[in-house]
Amino acid sequence: MRNRFLYFLEMSVLIPIFPILYIIGKKLKNDIIKLPSRSEYLKIEAKESKPKLLIIGESTAAGVGASGTETTFASRIYKHTGEKFSIINIGENGLMAKNLRRLYEKFEGEKGNSFSKAIILIGANDCFNLTPPWKFKRELESFILFLIKEKKVEKITIPLIPPVHEFPLIPAIMRFFLGWHRYILTAELESLEKSVSQISFDNHKSKTSEVFYSEDGIHPSDYGYELIALAIAENIKLKEVAD
């Protein structure tokens, strides 16, 4: 109920200045440097027979901002988890929670039937599109339950939503609303973690610096991907010890 109130309050504050934000957003879209995706589909085979890890999500999974395949999130996760997983990584720039299942099924024949663990990178584009929190939660939960019930995934890690309110390229007035919406969607992820035991929401608090971002001022740089992978790998290791 509180989250719904915050969402409707956000909309009521936003509507009067929406025309201004629309103009700013349109100019921003035209000005942004278009960087290539480095890992829209990436398969990393461990040297020996190992458990399989699925990584799926938006531009961070697609490797936008990385200088090459070897510096993407998937490649760094493979290294920082001790090369103990065979990894299937699928990502799409601009992906929202409602399209996770569609993206998964796009590569259905190439992935195999089951994974022991999964990492879902999602939320930034739902912030930019101001997705209603109940819809975000419903779509994400539906995909998660699909992974658990049909693909036998035992543990799902969801990293924190990218810090859209800190992106250097974004004007301050847009960062304000993006931060507001990120807070609302983060609350939905915290709620999901409480209701689905297989979920681990890694909401570590962090402050980014300019070197965290690539030249477009939005996506992570090689250094940014290294930091994200280190944090998530540590989360996976801690959960394994706890289990």
N, C-alpha and C positions, 0 to 999 in steps of 0.2 A: 504493500500500500504506500509506504514512504517513497519507494522508487517511482511509482506512478505519479505521485504528487510532484516530485522533483522534475520529472519529465514534462509534465504539463506546465509547471512553472517556467521551465526552460523555454518551452514553445511560446508561452505568453510574453516572455521578455524578448525573444528572438524575432517574432513576427513583425513588430514595427520597423525593425532595421533590416529585415530580410532582403529588400531590394539592393541595399548597399552591399551586403555580404555576397549577394549573387554576382554583382558587378566585379567585386574584388576576386571572387572565386574563379570567374571566367577568365580574367586577366592572368591570374595565377596559373591556370591550366595551360594557357598559351605560352607562358614564360618559362615554365619548368623544364629543366634539362631532361631529356628522355634517355634514360640509361637502360642497357639491355638486361634481360633476365639470364642468369648464369646456370640456374638449376631448376627449370620448369619440370624436368623429369631427370632424376639422377639415381642411379643404382650403384651402391657401394657394397661389394661382396667381401665379407671377412675371409681371412685366409683359411680358417677351419669352419666346420659347420657350427654356426652360432644362432642365437635367437634373433628374430627379425624385428626391426624397429621401423614403424611408419612415421614419416614426417609429412604433414600436409598443411597447407594454409596459403596465406596471402603473399605479398611481395617479399617478405623475409624468407619464406620457404622457396620462393622463385629465385632468390639470390640477386635481386636488384640492388645495385650499389657495390657489389663485390667486384674485384678486379679479374677474377677467374673462378673456375669451378673449385679449385683447391682452397679458396678462402670463403666459400659459402658456409651458411649455418650447418648444413648437413655434413660437409667435410670436416668442419671443426668439431662437431658433436662426435663423429666417428673417432677422431683423435682423442678427445678429452674423456670419452668413456672407455678408453683403453682398447679400442678396436674390437670390442666384445660383441658388437651387433652387426648383422648385415642390414643395410639401410635401404629403404625405398623412400625417396623424397619426391613429392609432387607439389608444385606451387603455381600460383597464378596471380599476376599483378592485378590489383583491384578486387580481389575475391572478398565476398561477404559470407557471413555464416549460412545464409540460406542456400548457397551454392556449393557447400562442402561435399555433399553427397554426389552432386553432378560431376564435380571435379574428380572425385574418387572413381566413379564409374567410367570416366573417360579413359582411364588406364587399367580397367578391371582385368583384362587378359594378361597384363604384363607383371602383375604384382604377386601372384600367388593367393592362397586362400586365407591365411591367418598370420597374425603378428602377436608377439608377446607384449609389446609396448607401443604406444603412439604418442607423438607430440603434435599438438594442434596450435598453429600460429594464426591467430584471428583477432579481429576487433578494431583495427585502425580504420578500415573502410566503412565499418558499421558506424564509427564515430563521425566520419566525414559525411555519411548519408543520413545521420541522425536516426538510425534504426530504433523504433520503439523498444524499450528494454524487454518487455514480455515476448516480443517477436524474436529478438536476438536469443533469448534464453530458450525459447521453444525450438527454434531451428537448430541451435547448437546441441541441445539435449537429444533431439531426434537423431542427429548424426552420431553422437557419442553412444547412444543405446544400440544403434546399428553396428558400430564397431565391437561393442561388448558382446552382443547376442549372436551376431552372424559371423563376425571375424575373430571371435574368441580373444579379443584384446584384454589383457589382465590389468594393465595400468595405463592411464592416460594423463600426460602432463600438459597443462595449459600455461604457458608463460604469461607474464603480465602483458596487458594491451600496450602496444608501442606508445611512447610518450608524445602523442600527437600535439599536446599543449606546449611542447618544447621545441618542435621542429623549427629550425632557424629561418626557413624560407617563408613560413606562415606569418602573416601580419598579426599584431597583438590582439585585435578585436576578434579575429577568428580563433586564435589560440584560447581565448577565454571560454568560448562556447564548446570548443573541442575538449578542453579540460573538464568542463561541466559534464559533457556527455560521457567522457571516459570514466568519470567517477560513477555515473549511473550504471554503465555496462559492467564495470568492475564489481559492483555490488551483486549483479546477476551471476557473475562467475563465482563469487564467494558463496552464494546461495546454492549454486549447482554442486560445488565441492561438498557441501554439507549433505546434500540429498543423494549423491551418487558416490559410493565408497571407492570406486576405482579411479576417481579424479583426484589429481594433485594440482592445485592452482598455485603456481609459483609467483606470488605477488611481492617479490622483493623490492624494497624501496631503493631507487637509485637516481642519481642526478647525472645527466649526460653533459658532455662538453662538446665543443665544435669538432674535435677530432673523431668523435663517435660517428659523425655523419659523413656521407659521401658528398660529392660535389653538387648534387641537386638539392642539398639542404633538407632532405626528407628521409631517404633510405640510409641504412647503416653503411659505414665504410668497412674495409677489411678489419680494422681495429674494432669497430662496433660489433661486427659478427663474432669476433673472437671473444669479446666480453659477454655477449648473450649466450654463446655456446658454453663458456666456462660456468656461468651461473646455472644453466639448465642441467649440465652434466653433473654438477655438484648436487643439485636437487635429486636427480635420478639415483646417484650413489647413496645419498642419505636415506632415501625411501627404501632402497634395497637392504640397507643395514637394519632399518626399523622393521621391515617385513621378515 
